[in-house]
Amino acid sequence: MRRASALGRLAVSAALLAAAAAAEAAIQTVTIGDLFDGGTVNLAPGDTLEVRLAASASGCAWGHAFGDAAVLKPESGAPPASPAPSAFRYKAVTTGSASLGLACLKAADPQAPPGGLFRVLVVVKDSALPRGLILEEPDNGSDIFLAQGEVLQVRLPSNPSTGYTWMIAGNAPSVLRPAGEAKFDPPAKPLPGAPGTQTFEFRVIGGGGVFLDLVYRRPSEKDAPPARRWGVFVAAAAVGP
């Protein structure tokens, strides 16, 4: 009985250690840069947010401007007088949301208007799981903010019976990787001439910025102007341990 009891304790201890290791592994560092200005970042408690901003040509230096330390606690940042590229780190402390702002100020005249301002909305939830985002025709021209590991779907009206189809004209596969060929779904009511829906799916595999450009044309008329064009700018946050 003692041996069985000891083995049981060992099994429980191993399970607890595995759970702790899994929880620790789930904590991530999300890295964003200048392109994420105006975006929203999703974190879980314990995650780290790293903001990397390029040096300013005007000679000002980036510094923390505003935030809510109860939700997002500052951990480190570049010296206030340094004009070099700046990196700021914050720890997600508890659930909630907070606006985070960084301002670029001149040490010689701190009362002067900022030479730059960087702002993001940080949302801390119990579980910041990768999400899926669906874009449609009205989203044309939008700025989209995603994170590594998330999935983007683009659904556009299409009518292959006319010979036209949507094609990818611009993308950066190092940021947005297409998940195979586009899929076509016929209209719910098969009326003559009714358009269906063409769906593209992409997975965010790296941080950076990309203009996703889709064109609607006949494949045999590659040199002709497209009948329609659809595009968005995607800013992607890098995610790592």
CORUR-V221876 format. One record per pair of residues at least 12 apart in sequence whose ideal C-beta (glycine too) atoms are under 7 Angstrom apart, sorted by the first residue. I is the first residue (numbers start at 1). J is the second residue. Records with the same first field share a line. If there is no record, write none. Layout:
I->J + J
This chain:
27->46 + 47
28->47 + 239 + 240 + 241
29->48 + 50 + 240 + 241
30->43 + 47 + 49 + 147 + 237 + 239
31->50 + 52 + 207 + 237 + 238
32->51 + 120 + 237
33->52 + 53
34->53 + 54
35->209 + 235
36->120 + 145 + 235 + 237
37->118 + 119
38->119
39->120 + 145 + 235
40->120 + 121 + 123 + 145
41->120 + 122 + 237
42->123 + 125 + 128 + 147
43->92 + 122 + 124 + 128
44->92 + 124 + 125 + 126 + 127 + 128
45->92 + 93 + 94 + 95 + 124
46->92
47->92 + 128
48->89 + 90 + 91
49->72 + 90 + 92 + 122
50->87 + 89
51->88 + 102
52->85 + 87
53->85 + 86 + 102 + 118
54->85
55->83 + 84 + 85
56->83 + 104 + 115 + 116
58->115
59->83 + 106
60->104 + 105 + 106 + 115 + 116
61->80 + 81 + 82 + 83 + 104 + 105 + 107
62->78 + 86 + 102 + 104
63->80 + 102 + 103 + 105
64->77 + 88 + 102
65->101 + 102 + 103
66->99 + 101
67->98 + 100 + 101
68->98
70->93 + 94
71->93 + 94 + 96 + 97 + 98 + 124
72->90 + 92 + 93 + 98 + 100 + 122
73->90 + 91 + 93
74->90
75->89 + 90 + 91
76->89
80->107
81->107
88->102
92->124
94->124
95->124 + 125 + 126
96->124
97->121 + 122 + 123
98->122
99->119 + 121
100->119 + 120 + 122
101->117 + 118 + 119
102->118
103->117
104->116
130->149 + 150
131->150
132->150 + 151 + 153
133->146 + 150 + 152
134->153 + 155
135->152 + 153 + 154 + 232
136->155
137->156 + 157 + 230
139->232
140->230 + 231
141->232
142->232
143->233 + 235
144->232 + 233 + 234
145->235
146->204 + 234 + 236
147->204 + 236 + 237 + 239
148->204 + 205 + 206 + 207 + 236 + 237 + 238 + 239
149->204 + 239
150->204
151->201 + 203
152->176 + 202 + 204
153->199 + 201
154->200 + 214
155->197 + 199
156->198 + 214 + 230
157->195 + 197
158->184 + 195 + 196 + 197 + 198
159->195 + 196
160->184
163->218
164->216 + 217 + 218 + 227
165->198 + 219
166->182 + 198 + 214 + 216
167->214 + 215 + 217
168->214
169->213 + 214 + 215
170->211 + 212 + 213
171->210 + 212
172->208 + 210
174->206
175->204 + 205 + 206 + 208 + 210 + 234 + 236
176->202 + 204 + 210 + 212 + 234
177->202 + 203 + 205
178->200 + 202
179->201 + 202 + 203
182->198 + 199 + 200
183->199
184->196 + 198
185->197 + 199
204->236
206->236 + 238
207->236 + 237 + 238
208->236
209->233 + 234 + 235
210->234
211->231 + 233
212->231 + 232 + 234
213->231
214->230 + 231
215->229
216->228
